[in-house]
Amino acid sequence: MKAKEFDKKFDSNQDVTAHLNVSKARRPGHEQKRVNVDFPSWVIEQLDFQAKRLGVTRQSVIKMWIAERLDQLSSS
């Protein structure tokens, strides 16, 4: 499909998703990077407790809390 035809369909609110290859789509600024952090055992125990209470993984709790804190800091 030519770009003009694609743009025309998009501009007229037609579904163009069948013409997209999203297998390699990326969100700029949202790339994952691995970070190793050492915590005392009591922190791990509390993280695991909260993760179980929330029904998520330890990693999810850490990510959520850090993201919330960063959001608070950027809002102030």
Secondary structure, 3 states (H helix, E strand, C coil): CCHHHHHHHHHCCCCCHHHCCCCCCCCCCCCCCCCCCCCCHHHHHHHHHHHHHHCCCHHHHHHHHHHHHHHHHHHC
